[in-house]
């Protein structure tokens, strides 16, 4: 009779050890997946930012923005005309799109009919008041200026932002 009890206790000990091993590995898996899922949101944000940068690179070469035969140059007159057209708000799937003159330095002001071309910022799309932190890229901003006697290109930056991942 003692041998049977001894065998039963060994089986119970083995069962408890197996249960402890399963619990240990399930906790390790739980920690691993929680860390992996937390980095997944960061990966999605990185992917969104790369997608926005790709859109910015393409924007400077589309016919609506491009200046003559200059790759990467933006025609400020075309952009200013597009500012008034609401039909382009949903064309690029962006929440924010703006072009800003960086150099030469001027007093920062948004472009209107009254102050164009002596302004610095043209906001084409601003669907929300808070657009997060837009991604930007440097571009050449060209235009025809009578006071300079012809064509002039300046350093500028194009900013774009899409919806943030929830």
N, C-alpha and C positions, 0 to 999 in steps of 0.2 A: 504494500500500500504506500510506503514512503517513496518508492521509485516513481509511482504515478504522480504524486504531488510534486516531486522534484522536477519531473518532466513538464508538468503543467506550468510551474513557475518559470522554467527556462523559455517556454513558448510565450508566456506573458511578457517576460523581459524582452524577448526578440520583437514582439508586437509593439511594445513601448518604444524601443529603439527605432523601429521602422517608422512609427508615427512621428517621433522626434526628427528623424531625417527628412521626412516629407514636409513637416512644418518649417524646418530650417531652409530647405530649398525653395519653398513657396515664399518665404519672407525675402530671400535673396532675389527671387524673380520679381517680387513686388517692388523692391527698391530699384532694381534695374529698369523696370518698365516705367516707374514714376520719373526717374532721371531722363530716360529716353523720350518720354512724352513732353517733358518740360523743354527739352532742346528742340522738339519738333516745331513748336511755335516760333522759336528763333530761326529755324531753317525756313519756315514759311515766310517770315518777315524778310529774310535775306533774299529769297526767291522773288518776292514782291518788289523789293528795291532793285534787283537786277533787271526785272521786267520794265520798271519805270525808267531805268537808265537806258535800256534799249529803245524805248519809245522816244526818249529825249534825243538820242543819236539820230533816229529816223526823222524826227520833226524838223531838224535843221536842213534836211534835204528834200522835203516835200514841196511840190510846186506852189502851195499856198504861202510858203515862207521863203523860198529860195531866192537868192539874188543872182541874176544873170547866169554866168558860167562859173561861179565860185562855189565849190563844194564846202558845205559847212557854214556858209554865210547866210544871214537872214536879212531880208528886205524889210526894214522897219515900216515903210509906207504900207506894204501889204498887210503886215501884222496889225497896224493901227486901223486899217479898214476892216479887218476881220473882228476887231474888238467889238464893233457895233452889231455884228451878225450873231443872233442867238441860235441860228441853225447849226453852228459849229460847237455848241456846248456839249452835245452828246456824241460828237463825231470821234473823239479820241478816247473815250472811256476813262477820263481823268476827273478828279475833283478840283484840281488846282493847276493852272497853267499860266505862267507869267514870264515876261522877258524884261531884264533889267540892264541898263547901261552901267558899266562899272568904271570905265575910264574913257575920257577925261572926267574928273570929278565934277559933279554938279550938286545942287541942292536936291535932295530926294523928293520927288513928287510924282504922282500918278498922272499919266498922259490923258489930256482932255483936248477937245477941239481948240480951246483957247490957248493952251501952252505947248502944243506939239509943234516942233520937234525938240523944244528946250525942256523936256521932262526926262525922267529916268526909268519909270516902270510902266509897262503895259500889262495889265491883268486881263487875260482872255477868258479864263474859266475860274470861277470862284463859287463853287456850289455850296460850300459850307463856310461859316465864319472862322472855324478853327480847322485848318487843313493839316495839322501835324507838322512834321519837318519835311519839307519838300526836297527832292533830290535835284541837284543842279549840275550843269555842264557849261563850260566856257564856249562861247561862239563869237563870230565876228558879226557885228550889226552894221549894215551898210544902208546908205540912203543918198539921195540927191539933195544937196543943201546949196541954195542960192548964195548965201553969205560966204560960203567957202569956195564958190566958183565951180561946183561940180560934185563929183562923187566923193563921199567920205565914209570910211569904215572905222568903227570904234570897237573896243572890247566890251563884251556883254556876257550875260549869263542867262540861261534859260532854266526855269524851275518847273518841276512837275511833281504831282503827288496823286496817288490813287487811294482808294479806300483801304484803311488799315484792317488787317485780319483780326477778327474778334476772338 
